[in-house]
Amino acid sequence: MDKVSGIGAVIVAAGRSERMGGIDKIFVPLGGKPLLAWSVDACQACDLVKQIAITLNESNLEPGRNLLRERTWSKASVCLGGCTRQDSVKEGMRQLGDCEWVMIHDGTRPFLTWDLISSGMKAALETGAAVAAVPVKDTIKCVDDTALVSETLERDKLWATQTPQMFRFDIISEAYQKLLTEVSDDAAAVELSGRKVKLYMGSYSNIKVTTPEDLLLAEAIIDEGRRNKGRHWL
């Protein structure tokens, strides 16, 4: 990894937690610490990550600053996110100092590991853009507006994308400058700009906490990891 001088990380956590039944998921307790702390702790402990920008919504700015002080995140800063996810990413990138590479990660994916960061960086060196992903396990069907199946997709060619997503800073900056529509992830912006994106193996444990059921699953993953005593995020 001698070609990498350091990564700037954007932790996106400016959502409204609408599917959590009124609970603000960013600060909900998980395994003894706030949900947000899991991914930021991982970045703070990773030598490859030199800077961390955490994007939050307006109501969470002050609690976020308090958490930063409490956990002594020396690499991190907190900023106000935007109206959409991609606006929040752009705000986070503005907080980063001079860096060649940027890692974008969902603050609601607690199980970020050194391996996910390192493998992502190695993959990004090939094309300038790389995304953690896992092969889908279920059969996926396309349907029309009346829920009738129009096509069954070839499962062997389908991957579910995750974060972290790694980009050369100039590539993701250019992609967002050119973007004219809303996209579901940062890789889609790069794809629309005509660049190639490399997938690398993520983890089925790298879940996104969106609903109360996800929170229960995350607790189960932590319990299993502690029994096995081998997880980097414990």
N, C-alpha and C positions, 0 to 999 in steps of 0.2 A: 504494500500500500504506500510505497515511497512517492507516488505521484500525487498524493493527497496531502495538502498542507493543513486542512481542517475543514469541518463542515459547519455551516450555520443551520440550526434546526428551527423550524416553525411548528409550534404545537397549536393546532387549531381547536379552540374550546369556546367559541362564541355563540354556540347554538342556544336554543330556548328550552330544550328538554321537554318538548311538547308531548312525547310519547311515554314519559315517565310518571304520568299521573300527578303533575304539579310538583314533583320533587326535582330540585336542582341537582342533576346527576354529577356535575363536575366536582362538587364537594361532598357527595354522598360517601359515607365510610365504606371502605372495601379492604378487608384484611388488615384492619388496624390503622389505615391512613386514607386521606381523601383520594377519590378516583383519579383526579388530575395528577396527584403526586407520583403515581406509579410511572408514568411515561417520562415526566420531567426528571425524576430521580435517576432513571436509566440513562438519560442524556447527560445529566450532571456527572455521572460516574464513568462515562465513556470518553476515553482519551481522543477519539476521532472527532468528537463534537466540541467545538470551541465557543459557540454562541448559541443561545436559546431565546427565541422570541415567543411568548405565550399570548395568543389573542383571546380576549374575553369580551362578553357583552357588558353593557354599561353597568348593570346591577351587580356584576361580579368583579368589577375592577378593584375595588377596595379590598374585598376578601382575598382576591388573588395577590395583591401586593402584600397583605398580611401573611399569606401562606409562603410567599417568596422569602420574607424575612425569617419566618419561623423555621423553615427548612434550609436556610442559608444557601440558596441556589446562587452561587457566585457567578455563574455563566449567564444567568437568565435576566430578562426584562419582561414587563407586562405592558400590553397595549390594547387599545380598543379595537375590536374587530369591525367588520363591515356588515352590510345588510344580507349578503350572501356568503357562502363558504369561500368562493374565489376572491371576493372583496377582502375577506379576513386574511387569506393567504397573502395577498398583495400588501396589506397593512403590516403583516408580520415580516415580510421580506424587506420592507422599508426600515425596520428596526435593526436589521443585521448590518454589521460593518463590512469591511472588505472581505469577501469570501468567494471562492471559485465554485463551491458546491453548496447546494441547499437540500436539506431533508425535510419533507413535509409529513407530519404525522398527526392523526386524530387524537385529541386529548382523551377521548372516550375509548381508546384501545389501550388498556393498561399493561398488556404483557409484551412490551417492547423489550427486546434482548440485544445484547452485544452482537450476537450472531446475525440477527436481522439487519442491524446497521452495517456491519462489516460486509456481509454478503451483498447487500444492496449497493454498497459503494463499489465493490469489485465488478458487479454487473453494469453499473452506470459508466464505468471507465470504457466499456465497449462502444456505447452509442451516445453517451451523454444524458441518458434518461433510463431509469429502471424502476420497476414497481414490484413489490411483494404480492404474490398471488398463490392460490392453491387450486388444484384441479377440482372441479365440481363433482360431487358424489351422487347427486340426484339426476334423473332424466329431466331435461328442460323442454317445455313445449311453448310454442308461440300460439297465441289465440287472437281471434278477431274481437270486435266490440261486443259481441254477444256471448263471449266465452267459449266459442267453438274453436277446436284446435285447427290451426292452419298449417302447422309444421312442427315436427319433432327434430330438435337440433342434435347434431353429433356430439355426444358427451365428451369424447376423446379430445375434442378441439376447444373445449370450454374451460376457462379458468375464472375464478372469483377473485377480483382484485382487493387488496388491502392497503394499508399504509404500514411502514414507511414507503414513501415514494421519493426517489433520489434524482436530482437534476443538476446539470451544470447551470450555474446561476444565469448565464446569458441566454441559455435555451429556454428556461421557464419564463424568464422576464420577457423575451421576445414573443413567446406564445401567448402570454396574457395581454401584451400590447396589441396583438393582432385579433384577439378574440372578440367576436361579435354576438355570441350567444352564451347562455348559461350551460355549464358542463357539470357532470356528476363527480368528476375527480380531476386532479391536476394533469394526469397522464393524457386525458382526453383533449385538453387544451394543446398539449404538445403534439398529439397525433394530428389534430386539425391544422397545425402549422406546417405539416408535411414531414416532421421528424419521425424517426424510428424509436420505438420504446421497447426495451428489453424486459421480459418477465423473469423473475427469479423466485425460487421456492420460499413461500412464506411459512405460516404455521396455522394449523387448525385451532390451536389455542389462542391465536392472536385475534380474539373476538372484539367486536365493537359493542359497547354497552349502550343500548338504545331504549330498552324496555325493562320493567322490573324483572321479567324472566331472565333477561341477559345478566342482570346483577346476581341472581341466584347461581347461574352457570359460572360466572366469574369467581364467586366464593368457592364453588366446588373445584375449580381449576387450581385455586390457591391451596386448598386443603390437600389435594392430590400432590401438588408440587412439594409441599412441606413434608408430606409422608416420604416422598422419594428423595428429598434433600439434594436436588440437583439443578434447580432452576436458577438462571442468572438474575431473575427479577425478584427473588426472595431474599 
